[in-house]
Amino acid sequence: MTRGRGDVASTVAAEWARSRPRTAAATALVLADPASHLARALEESGHAVTRWHRFLSRGQQCTAWPPPGPFGEVWVRMPRSSLEAAMLLHAAAARIGDGAPVFLFGAGNEGIRSAAKHFPAGTGEVETVLTKRRCRVLAAARDAPPPREDGLDSWQTRVPIDWGTGPRAWTFYPGVFAHGRLDPATALLIDCLPPVPPGARILDFGAGSGPLAAAALERGGGDAEAVLLDHDAISLAAAARNVPTGERVLARGLGAVPGPFDLIVSNPPIHAGGSQDLGAVEALVREAPRILARRGELIMVAQKRLPAGSLLARSFHRVRTVADRGPFRVWAAAVPREVPPMTG
């Protein structure tokens, strides 16, 4: 199911919000719902609604942790990982008083059928209040504060990762890309990083927890600079732990970062929800020429089946394949064909 304007799960949750017995106007917090159907339904019912998302989204607060509240009720959109679901449900229960409800909604193919187990201790019996269009809305009332301390750091995981220069403790949070490991595409790109000249500026586009930036900084000695750009505030919180000298930018596009950069590195995101989406790759390739230094280079990794090479050839005169390993390929591009207007 593709999440967004037509999100069926958000529509089903909105139907329940409209059809349930009307209550006195209250405050409601909606967590991690990219669509606006539920928020509008709650507002129509007289609620003052606050929307929060870890991913940069129009009309929502985007921070590494939800606002403190308190709220009269909290609605949680089922995330992709069970650990992230537990984290968000703990955060939800910490933002209401005893007797107030927490709702969890999502689609069957996202794990909502077995999601009752993710509710924290301190919430009562989990009830399925609506099943419709292969989606469900679950509800439970808080009986006591949740067992974990409220805050992102209570969900921190530190594991050793090694890209060939020795293991180091690496910080992850639930929902961060490649949680608990160095993914093979990133490892391949790190193997292909060129020497970084003294004083170079490096941009890591779609930085995640920061391994590409950290590895590039190693190659640049002590005076290289790195900017880590991502649209996930929680990923950037992890990157702050892992690459403390890097500058972190919460954004989707290159319009948020002034050049020039001597090196742009990227393992770009290629999915939106469960569907393939090359929008981020296309924007990166299209806009990179504007912020590259005169002799700068863009190096990126993607699955071989994707048309990354042809996309790069539209924007750069010199495109070469640097490495192939398994399903992944690394491309390097330099000498822009032209400098396009920035789209943000």
C-alpha positions in Angstrom: 0.0 0.0 0.0 1.4 3.4 -1.0 1.1 5.9 1.8 0.1 9.5 1.1 -2.9 11.4 0.0 -4.9 8.3 -0.8 -3.9 6.3 2.2 -6.7 3.8 2.9 -5.8 3.2 6.5 -6.0 6.9 7.3 -9.4 7.0 5.6 -10.7 4.0 7.6 -9.4 5.6 10.9 -11.2 8.8 9.9 -14.5 6.9 9.4 -14.2 5.5 13.0 -13.3 9.0 14.4 -16.5 10.4 12.8 -18.8 7.5 13.7 -17.9 6.9 17.3 -20.0 8.4 20.1 -19.4 12.1 20.1 -17.2 13.3 23.1 -16.5 16.7 24.5 -13.9 18.6 22.4 -10.4 17.5 23.3 -6.9 17.6 22.2 -5.6 14.8 19.9 -2.1 13.9 18.8 -1.7 12.1 15.5 1.6 10.3 15.1 3.3 9.2 11.8 0.2 9.5 9.5 1.4 11.0 6.2 -2.2 11.5 5.0 -4.6 14.1 6.4 -7.9 12.2 6.4 -7.9 11.4 10.1 -6.7 14.8 11.2 -9.5 16.5 9.3 -12.1 14.1 10.8 -10.9 14.8 14.3 -11.0 18.6 13.7 -14.5 18.2 12.4 -15.4 16.5 15.6 -14.2 19.5 17.6 -10.7 18.3 18.5 -7.6 20.5 18.5 -5.2 18.3 16.5 -1.4 18.2 16.6 0.3 16.2 13.9 3.8 14.8 14.2 5.9 12.8 11.8 9.6 11.8 11.9 9.7 12.4 8.2 9.5 15.9 6.8 5.9 16.3 5.8 3.8 19.3 5.0 1.5 20.4 7.8 3.2 18.3 10.5 5.8 18.9 13.2 8.9 17.1 12.2 11.3 16.5 15.1 13.1 13.5 16.5 10.5 13.0 19.2 6.8 13.9 19.6 5.7 17.1 21.5 5.1 16.4 25.2 1.4 17.2 25.5 -0.6 16.2 27.5 -3.3 15.2 25.0 -6.8 13.8 25.4 -6.1 11.0 23.0 -3.3 9.8 20.7 -3.6 8.1 17.3 -0.6 6.1 15.9 -0.2 5.1 12.2 1.2 1.6 12.0 4.9 2.0 11.0 6.9 -0.5 9.0 8.8 -2.2 11.8 7.5 -3.8 15.0 10.1 -2.1 17.1 9.1 1.3 15.8 5.5 0.5 16.5 6.4 -0.3 20.1 8.4 2.9 20.4 5.5 5.1 19.1 2.9 3.4 21.3 5.1 4.0 24.3 5.4 7.6 23.3 1.6 7.8 22.8 0.9 6.4 26.3 3.3 8.8 27.9 1.3 11.7 26.5 -2.1 11.0 27.9 -3.5 10.5 31.4 -5.0 7.3 32.9 -8.3 6.4 31.3 -7.5 8.1 28.0 -7.3 6.1 24.7 -4.5 5.2 22.4 -5.5 4.2 18.9 -3.4 2.2 16.4 -4.4 1.9 12.8 -3.0 0.4 9.7 -3.4 -2.1 6.9 -3.3 -5.9 7.0 -0.1 -6.1 5.0 1.6 -3.8 7.5 1.2 -6.2 10.4 -1.9 -4.5 12.1 -3.5 -8.0 12.7 -0.8 -8.9 15.2 -0.1 -5.4 16.4 -1.9 -5.6 19.8 1.3 -7.1 21.3 3.1 -3.8 20.7 1.0 -1.9 23.2 3.0 -1.2 26.3 2.4 -2.5 29.8 0.1 0.0 31.5 -2.5 -0.1 28.8 -5.6 -2.2 29.2 -7.1 -4.8 26.9 -6.6 -4.0 23.2 -9.9 -3.9 21.3 -10.4 -4.0 17.5 -13.0 -1.2 17.1 -13.2 -1.3 13.3 -12.2 -3.7 10.5 -12.7 -2.4 7.0 -11.0 -2.5 3.6 -8.3 -4.8 4.9 -7.4 -2.2 7.5 -8.0 -2.1 11.3 -8.3 0.4 14.1 -7.2 -0.9 17.5 -7.8 0.9 20.8 -6.7 0.6 24.4 -7.0 2.8 27.5 -4.1 3.8 29.6 -4.1 2.4 33.1 -0.6 3.5 34.2 2.5 5.2 32.8 4.4 3.1 30.3 7.5 1.2 31.6 10.1 2.9 29.6 11.4 6.4 30.2 9.9 8.9 27.7 12.5 9.9 25.2 14.2 8.7 22.0 17.4 7.7 23.8 15.5 5.0 25.7 15.2 3.3 22.3 18.8 3.6 21.3 20.7 0.6 20.0 24.5 0.6 19.8 26.1 -2.2 17.8 29.6 -2.6 16.2 29.9 -2.0 12.4 33.0 -2.2 10.3 33.6 -0.9 6.8 37.2 -2.1 6.7 39.0 0.2 9.1 38.0 -1.5 12.3 34.8 -1.9 14.3 33.1 1.1 15.9 30.0 1.4 18.1 27.2 2.7 16.0 24.0 4.2 17.1 20.6 3.3 15.6 17.0 4.1 16.6 13.9 2.1 15.5 13.0 2.8 11.9 16.4 4.0 10.8 17.6 2.5 7.5 19.6 -0.7 7.9 18.9 -0.8 11.7 21.7 -2.7 13.5 23.9 -3.4 10.5 25.9 -1.9 7.6 23.8 -2.7 4.5 25.6 -4.2 1.5 25.0 -1.3 -0.9 26.5 1.2 1.5 29.4 -1.1 2.2 30.1 -1.3 -1.6 30.0 2.4 -2.0 32.4 2.9 0.9 34.8 0.5 -0.8 34.7 2.8 -3.8 35.2 6.1 -2.2 38.1 8.1 -3.7 40.8 9.9 -1.7 39.3 13.1 -0.4 41.5 16.2 -0.8 42.4 18.4 2.2 39.7 20.8 3.2 37.1 19.1 0.9 33.4 19.6 1.5 31.3 16.4 1.3 27.6 16.0 1.0 25.9 12.8 2.1 22.4 12.8 0.5 20.0 10.5 2.2 22.5 10.1 5.0 20.5 7.8 7.3 22.7 7.1 10.4 25.8 8.5 8.6 28.2 5.7 7.6 28.9 7.2 4.2 29.8 10.6 5.6 31.9 9.0 8.4 33.9 6.9 5.9 34.4 9.9 3.5 35.7 12.0 6.4 38.2 9.3 7.2 39.6 9.6 3.8 39.8 13.4 4.1 41.9 13.7 7.2 41.1 16.1 9.9 40.1 19.2 7.9 37.4 17.8 5.6 33.8 18.9 6.2 30.6 16.8 5.9 27.0 17.8 5.5 24.4 15.0 6.1 21.0 15.6 4.5 18.0 13.4 5.3 14.2 13.9 5.5 14.0 11.7 8.7 14.6 13.6 11.9 15.3 10.4 13.9 17.9 9.3 11.4 19.6 12.6 11.8 19.5 12.2 15.6 21.4 8.9 15.1 23.8 10.7 12.8 24.5 13.3 15.4 25.8 10.5 17.7 27.8 8.8 14.9 29.2 11.7 13.0 29.3 14.5 15.7 31.5 16.8 13.5 29.1 16.7 10.6 26.4 19.4 9.9 22.9 17.9 9.8 20.2 19.2 7.5 16.6 18.1 7.6 15.4 18.4 4.1 14.3 16.5 1.0 16.1 18.4 -1.8 19.5 19.9 -2.5 18.0 23.4 -2.5 18.5 23.3 1.3 22.3 23.1 1.1 24.5 25.8 -0.4 27.5 24.5 -2.4 30.0 24.0 -3.6 30.8 20.4 -2.7 33.8 18.5 -3.8 32.1 15.2 -3.4 28.5 14.1 -3.2 27.9 10.5 -2.0 24.6 8.8 -1.8 22.8 5.5 -1.3 19.5 7.3 -2.2 16.0 6.1 -1.1 14.1 4.4 -3.8 10.8 3.6 -2.0 7.8 5.5 -0.8 5.9 3.3 1.5 5.9 -0.1 -0.2 6.2 1.2 -3.8 9.3 2.0 -5.8 9.7 5.7 -6.3 12.7 7.2 -8.2 11.8 10.8 -7.4 14.6 11.3 -4.9 17.2 9.8 -7.3 15.9 11.9 -10.2 16.1 15.1 -8.1 19.6 14.3 -6.9 20.9 13.7 -10.4 19.1 16.7 -11.8 20.1 19.2 -9.1 23.6 18.0 -8.1 25.4 20.0 -10.9 24.4 23.3 -9.3 26.2 22.5 -6.0 29.2 20.6 -7.2 32.5 22.2 -7.3 34.1 22.7 -10.7 36.0 19.4 -10.4 33.5 17.8 -8.1 32.1 14.3 -8.4 28.8 12.6 -7.6 29.2 8.9 -6.5 26.1 6.9 -5.9 25.0 3.3 -5.4 21.8 1.7 -6.5 20.4 -1.6 -7.7 21.6 -2.6 -11.1 18.1 -3.0 -12.4 17.4 0.8 -11.9 18.2 3.2 -14.8 20.7 5.2 -12.7 23.3 5.3 -15.5 21.0 6.8 -18.0 19.7 9.3 -15.5 23.2 10.4 -14.7 24.0 10.7 -18.4 21.3 13.3 -18.8 23.1 15.6 -16.4 26.7 14.7 -16.7 29.2 14.4 -19.6 31.3 11.8 -17.8 29.6 8.8 -16.3 31.4 5.6 -15.4 30.6 2.4 -13.6 33.0 2.0 -10.6 31.9 -1.3 -9.2 29.4 -4.2 -9.4 28.7 -6.5 -6.5 25.7 -8.7 -6.3 22.6 -6.7 -7.2 24.3 -3.3 -6.7 26.3 -1.0 -8.9 28.3 2.1 -8.1 28.3 5.0 -10.6 30.5 8.1 -10.6 29.5 11.2 -12.5 31.4 14.5 -13.2 31.4 17.4 -15.7 27.8 18.7 -15.6 26.1 19.2 -19.0 24.4 22.3 -17.7 23.3 23.9 -14.4 19.6 23.7 -14.0 17.4 25.8 -11.8 17.0 24.5 -8.2 13.7 23.1 -7.3 14.1 23.0 -3.5 
